Amino acid sequence: MIIIPFKKGIYAVILIIALFISALNVSITQTDLKGRHAFKEFESAKKCRTCHPGIYEQWSQAMMSQAYTHHWDEIEYFDLAEAHATAVPQLREVVDGCNGCHTPLAYMNGKFPPPRPAENSMANESVSCEVCHLIQETHSDPPFNFSYVISPGTTKYAGRQPSVESPAHKIITKDIFHTTEYCGICHNEKNPFGVWVKSTQLEWKEGPYAAQGVPCQDCHMPKGQYLNAIMGKPYADARLHLFHGGHDPGKVRGTVEIRIEPDVREAEPGETVIFTVALFNAKTGHKFPTGSVEDRILWLNVEATDAKGKVYHLSVDKKGFEGEEYTISGDYLAYQDLGIPKGIKDFKGLQRDGIPAGNRIFRMPYLDPDGNMTIMQWNTAKLGVDYRIGPRETKTEKFTFRIPSNVSPGKMKVTATLNYQLLVKPVADFLGVPADESEIIPVNDHSTWITILP
């Protein structure tokens, strides 16, 4: 047994047991896919572009086309996951499995790690036309961890028959293309500890959109008039291949509606005013944030500006629920397990939040075997409190503000701003992730006012 640099000496035993249990969940079909097909058995998306130029361009702008080449995915896979598997060989099978969803062609090619994106191999196809349109079904219920049934060939699968016969391939319709289980194949993930570290399709299934028959495709592949293939005619209800999600600022904006109001409209210095903020998830069919929840934060910032322009930051009132300490920003250290793949002994960690203290964070912390927050989903032993905003859920937050004695009299504007970040900034800075991955994306804001009496 290898020595693993964790405070708790039983970590290696826990990991081995967890990996054994995880192996029981991996089907024969999945195991058989690893290394089963060479790159040359598949076509490049550029060939599909010949007949489907518009669909190709939509896909090429979406994260589906960048699941392997995107800068953060490359850093996370090579600098963290691969390095972690080198330090902890028991993780090798799990880390190889990352490719099952991020670059399925490379997973089936069977050489690990696949070539770096700069080498321009077929691994760069990421989640390509071939991947999606060669899938015939899923072999697990619920679907998770690339549980697709797939094989190369000139027969492609889709949700509808084309208006004209394709000169390049045969098309067979499959009902699975109309289901959310198709999406859950990769948007549900269970890690070696048996933890659902991604559960977007499961969140949808538990929510109101499932009950009303509104699938993932209605939001992420909306219907519209479009020419799918140049030899055919436009469909009035073609499925657009936009796949827009958390990396699309236009998709994020307005996701949550927000309103703020005071309990009084006039106050003197020294008096207390309570501001209530209502946040309604009007847009997502799953929880927000979702997907790579270990990386992402949604946070509420409230500021008051007096008549002379002086700004005061308001801290959220505590509610007292278990695990609330993870949902209020402050000066805390986390992510100590980054020391393993980075080879830093006794790593003290990084600043947990990287935002002003006292803000409410809508998140679900991922905890490593030592109980510290982690952004490595494969090293997540359990989940903390789930304080994300569910579909059509309203959360209310209160901010008790004692008017400062030196405040300027007159009109005071109070603004509540909801912000979103794909990756907490201290982690992004530590790992050298390009700035756009940790930039603050405004979701929504609303302002109210009170009058400060002289």
N, C-alpha and C positions, 0 to 999 in steps of 0.2 A: 504494500500500500504506500502511496506517495504522501509526502508531508504537504499539507495545505495551509497556507498562512492565514488562518482564522483563529480568533480567540478561543472558540469552543472546539475542543479536541475531537468531539464526536461528529464534526461536520462531514468528514470523509465517509463515515458509516451511514449517516443520513442520506448523503448524496447517492451512494451506491444502492441503498434500498429504494430511494425515489426513482432512480434510473431503471431498476428492475421492474418496479410497478408500472412505470411508463411504458416499458417494452411490451407489457401485456396488452396495452391499448393499441399498439402498432400492428396493423393487419398484414397478412401475407402479401396482399396486393401492393401495399405501400413498400414493403421491404423488397419485393421483386423489382420494383421500378428503379431502384438505385443501381445505376450503371448498366441498365438493361438496353438502352438505345443510344447509338452514336449521334453526334451532331448532324452528320450527313444524312440521317434519315428524316430530317425536318427541313422545312422551307423557311426562308427569311421573310419577315413581314414586308420587306421591300418588293418581293415578288407579288404579294397580295395587292400592293399599291397599283399594279398594272390595271387591274379591273375595279379596284375599290379605292380610288384616290382620296375621296372625301373622308371615308371611314378611317383610312390610314392616317390622314392628317389629324383627325380628332384624337385617335389613339396616341399618336406621337407627341401630343401636347399634354397627355394625361400621365399620372404617376404610374399607371400600368406599364408604360413603356420605359420607366426609369426605376422599376423595383429593385434592380441590381446595380444600376449605374449612378443613381442619385448619391450626392456627396455624403450625406449622413448615413445612408445605408451601407456605403462602402466602408466608412470609418467604423461603424458599429460592427460590421461583419469581420473585417480583417483586423482592426486594432483592438477590438474587445472580444467578440465571440471566438475567433480563431486563436487569438492569444490566450484566452481562457482555457480553450481545449488543449493547448500546448502545456499549460501549467497543470491542468486537471484532465488527464487523458480519458477519464470516465465520461467526459462531456462530448467526446468526438462524434458519436452517432447523432446526438442532439444538434450539435452545431452544423454537421453536414445537412441535417434536415431543414435548416433555414432556407437552403436553396430550393427545397421542394415547392415553396411558394414564391420566392423572390426571383428565381431563375430555374423553372422546371426543366428546361432543356438541358441545363448543366447538371442538374440532379440526376437526370436519366443518363447523361453522358458518363457520370460516375468518377470524375477526376476531381479530387478535393485538396485544397480549395480550388475553385475554378480560376481561370486567368483573371487578373485584375481588369477592370473596365478599360484601362488605357491600351490593353492588348487587342481590343476589338474582336474578341471571339464571339461565337454564337451565344455565349452566356449573356451578352449584352442585349439579347432579344427580350430579356426580362419576362413579363407576362404578355406574350405576343398573340397574334391571330391564331397561330398554330396551337398554342396551349389551350386557349378557350374553345376553339372550334374542333378540337380532337377529343375533348372530354365527352364521355358518354353517360356517366352517372357517378354517384358517390356510393361508396361501400360502407359508410358508417352513419349511425343515427344517434346523436346529431352529427352533421358533418364537421370535421375539424382536421387540422394538421395535414393538408394536401391529400385528403382521402378521395382523390379522383381516380376514375378508371379511364385510362388513356392509352392510345397506341398510335404510332405514326401511320400515314397512308394517304391516299388520294380521296378518301371519303371524309367529308367534313360534316359536322353536326351543328344544327342551329334550331332556332325556335319557330321558324316558318319556312315554307317552301318558296324558292324564288319565283318571280314572274316569268323568267326565261331560264332555259337549261344552261348551266355553266359549262364553258368549253374546257375548263381547267380541272374540275373535280366534281364528284357526285355529292349531293347534299341529302342528308337524312334528318328529319325533324326529331327532336327529343323534348319531352315535356319538362325535363329538369331545367331547361333554359328559362322557363316561366316561373321558377320557384326561387325562394330565398336560400334554399339549401345549396343551390349552385354557388351562391356567394359565400355561404358559410364554410365551404371547403377550405378556404384560406383565411376568411375573416373571423373564424373561431380557432383558437389555439390553446392547447393544453400543454403545460411544460413538464419537465421531469418530476416535479413534486406533485403532479396532479392538479395544479392550479390553472384555472381558466384565465390565462394572461391576455387573451383577446377573446371577446365574446359579442361582437357587434350584431351578428345574426341572432344570437340567443337573446340579446337585449330587445331587438325588434320583435322577436316571437312573444316576449312577455308584455309587450306594450300595446297601445291602442291601434296602431296602424295594422298590425297583424290581424286583429279582430275585424277590421274593416276591409281587409283584402288589399291593402296598399303595399306592394312589395318594394324591395330595395331599388329595383330597376326603374320604378316610376320617378324617383328623385335623381338617381345617378346615371340613368340611361333614358332620359325623358323621350316621349314620342313626339315626332314632328314630321313634316313633309320633307322627304330627303331622297336623293338618288343613291341607293346603296351600291349599285354596280353599273358601269357605263353602258353595258349592253341591255340593261333593263329599263324600266320606267319608274319614276318616283313613287314612293309609297306615301300615303297620307299620314300613316302612323308608324314610320320607321323608327327603330330604336337608335337614337344617337349614341355614339360611342365616346361620350364626354368623360365619364368616370370622375367627375369633379367631386372633391371631398375636402378634407381638412387642410390640404396644401393650397387650396384655391381661395384667396381672400374674398372673392365675390360670393363664394358659397358660405363662407363663415360670417360675413357681414349680415346683420339682422337675424341671425339664428335665434337669439334670445331677445325678447322684448323687455324693456326696462323702464321703470317709472320710480320717481322719488318724490316724497312729500313730507313736510314737517308737521309736528303736532300743534304748533302755534305759528302765527305769522309775525308776531312782534316779540322782541325780547331785549332785556337790558344786559349790559356786561355783568358776568357772574351768574346769570341764569342758565338753565339747562334746556336745550331743545333736542327732541328725539326725531331723527329722520328715519323713515321706513322706506326701504327699497324693495320693490316687487320685481322678480325676474321670471318670465314665462318663456319656456322653450316651445316656440311656435313652429319650429321648422324641421327638427330632426326626428326620424322614426326610431332612433336609438338614443342612448344616453349621450350627453355632451359634457366633456370630451369622450370620444370612444377610440377604438383601435389601439394604438400604442400609448395606452393610458399612463404607462410608467414615465413617459417623456413629457407629457403635456399638462399644461395648467391653464385654467380659466379663472380669472381673478377680478374682483370688484374693488375699484379704487374710488373713494369719495373725498372731494376737496371743497372747501368753502373759500370764497374770495370776497374780502370786504370792499367797502366803497373806495378805498385808496389802492386796491390791487394786491393787498397782502394775502397770501395763500396759507390756509391751515389744512393739514391732513387729518381726517377723521378715522378713528379705529373702530372696527366692527365690535358690536356687543357679543359677548360669549353666550352660547345657548346651553352649554353644559353637557352635551352628548359625548358618549365614549369615542375617543379618537379625535376629538375636535382640535387637539393641538396640531394635527397635520393640516388643518384647513385654515389656519390663521398664520400669515407670513410673519417671520421673525428671523433673528440671527441664530440659526441652528445649523449644525453640521450633519451631513448625510453622505450616501454614496461611497462609504468606506471600502466596499468590495471592489471598486475600480482599481484598488491597489494590486489585486491579483493579476489581471491581464496586463497592467502597466508595469508590473514588476517592482512596485514600491512597497517596501516592508513597513509595517505598522503605519499605513496610510491613515491620516486623521480625517480625511473626507473633504467635502466641498460645502460651500454655503448652500443650504437646501433649496431656497426659493429664488433669490436674486431679484426680488421686488421690494418696494417699501413695506416696512413692518406694519402690522395691524390690518392688512387687507384680508378679505375673505377669499379663500381659494376653493374652487369647486374641482375636486380631484379624488382619486382613489390611490393611496400610497401602496407601493409594492415593497414588501419587506424580505430581506435576505435571511438566511438561517440564523444570523446573530440578532435579528430584529431591527436592523438598520434599513433605512430607505435605500432602494436600488433602482437603477434604470436598466438593469440587465434582466430581462424577463425570464431567461433560462436559469437564473439564480434566485428566483422568487419563491420563497418557501411558503408565504401566505400573503393574503391581501389585507390591507387596513380598512378603515371606514370608507364606505362608498358615499361620498358627498358630491356626486355629479348631479346634473339636472336631467331628469328623465323626459321622455317625449310627452309634450303637453303638460308637464309639471310646472308648478309655480313655487318658487322659494322666496321667502321674505327675510330680509336682513335689517337689523336695526343699528343705528349709529347714534349714541348719546353724546352730545356735544355741549360742553360747558363753555359759554361765550367768554373769551378772554377779556381781562379787565382793560387791556390797551387797544381793543378793537376800534376801528373807525366807525362812527355812527353812519347810518344810511342803509342803502340796500345791499344785502349780502347774497351773492349767488352761490348755490350749492349744486355741484355736479357729480353724478354717479356715472362712472365709466366702466364698462365690462371689457376686459382685454383677454386675448388668447395668445398662447405661445406654444409652438410645436415642440420645443425643447427648452428646458430651463437654462438660462444663460450661463450660470457658473459651470455647468457640465459642458455646454457648447464651447466655452472659452478654454476650458481645461483640455479638451480633446481636439481643439483646432478645427471645429466645425464652422463652415462659412456662416457669416452673420445672418443671412436670410432665414436660417433655420431657427434662430432664437429671437428674431425681431418681434416686436409687439404688434399684433394685429387687432385693431379695434373692432369689437363686435357690435356694440351699441352704447349709447349714452343718453342721459336725460338730465335736465336741470330744473331746479325750483328756486325759490327765493324766500328770504325773511327780511324784516326791517329791524335793524339794530337801533334802539332808542338811545338818545344822548344821556 
